[in-house]
Amino acid sequence: MKAKVHITLKNGVLDPQGKAVEHALLGLGFDGVGGVRQGKYIEVDLPKQSDKAKAKSQVEDMCKKLLANTVIENFSVEVVD
C-alpha cells in the first residue's frame, strides 16, 4: 500500500518560493502567469498495512506530527494499492 501526500500553504500565508518561481517564469517569457504557489509531495510506502482506512489514518497522523506544519499548511492524503 502506498500513500500520496500533498502539502500546500494555507491561503493568506506568504509563499516566497512561489513568488520567485512566478518571477522566473515571467522572466522567461511565460506571459499570463500569476499566483504561483509551491508545495510538497511525499510518498509513503506502507508494506505491512492492508486496510486503506487504517493506512490513511496512520499517514494523517504522520502529517499532523511531522510531515506538515498544520499551523500554516494544509495536507491531503490519498491511499492506493
C-alpha positions in Angstrom: 0.0 0.0 0.0 1.2 3.5 -0.8 0.1 6.9 0.5 0.4 10.0 -1.6 0.5 13.2 0.4 0.1 16.7 -1.0 1.1 19.6 1.3 0.3 23.2 0.5 0.4 26.5 2.3 -2.9 27.8 3.7 -4.5 30.8 1.9 -3.1 34.0 3.2 0.3 32.6 4.1 3.1 34.3 2.2 4.9 32.0 -0.3 8.3 33.4 -1.2 9.3 30.3 -3.2 6.1 30.5 -5.3 6.7 34.2 -5.9 10.3 33.5 -7.0 9.0 30.9 -9.5 6.4 33.3 -10.7 9.0 36.0 -11.4 11.3 33.5 -13.1 8.5 32.2 -15.4 7.6 35.8 -16.3 11.3 36.5 -17.0 11.4 33.5 -19.3 8.6 35.0 -21.4 5.6 33.0 -20.0 3.0 35.8 -20.0 -0.2 35.5 -18.0 1.4 33.6 -15.1 0.2 34.7 -11.7 -0.4 33.4 -8.2 2.2 30.6 -8.3 2.1 28.6 -5.0 4.7 25.9 -4.2 4.0 22.8 -2.1 5.4 19.4 -1.2 4.6 15.9 -2.5 5.5 12.9 -0.3 5.0 9.2 -1.0 4.9 6.8 2.0 5.1 3.1 1.4 3.2 1.0 4.0 4.0 -2.6 3.1 2.6 -4.1 6.3 -0.8 -2.3 6.1 -3.7 -3.8 4.1 -6.6 -1.7 5.4 -7.0 1.5 3.4 -8.8 3.4 6.2 -6.2 2.5 8.7 -3.4 3.4 6.3 -5.0 6.8 5.7 -5.5 7.5 9.4 -1.9 6.5 10.1 -0.5 8.8 7.4 -2.7 11.7 8.5 -1.3 11.2 12.0 2.2 11.3 10.5 1.3 14.6 8.8 0.0 16.2 12.0 3.1 15.1 13.9 5.9 15.6 11.4 5.3 15.9 7.7 3.2 19.1 7.7 3.2 22.3 9.8 -0.6 22.4 10.4 -0.4 26.0 11.6 0.5 27.2 8.1 -0.1 24.2 5.8 -2.9 22.0 4.6 -2.5 18.4 3.6 -4.4 15.8 1.7 -3.8 12.0 1.7 -4.6 9.5 -1.0 -4.0 5.8 -0.4 -3.5 3.5 -3.3 -2.8 -0.3 -3.6 
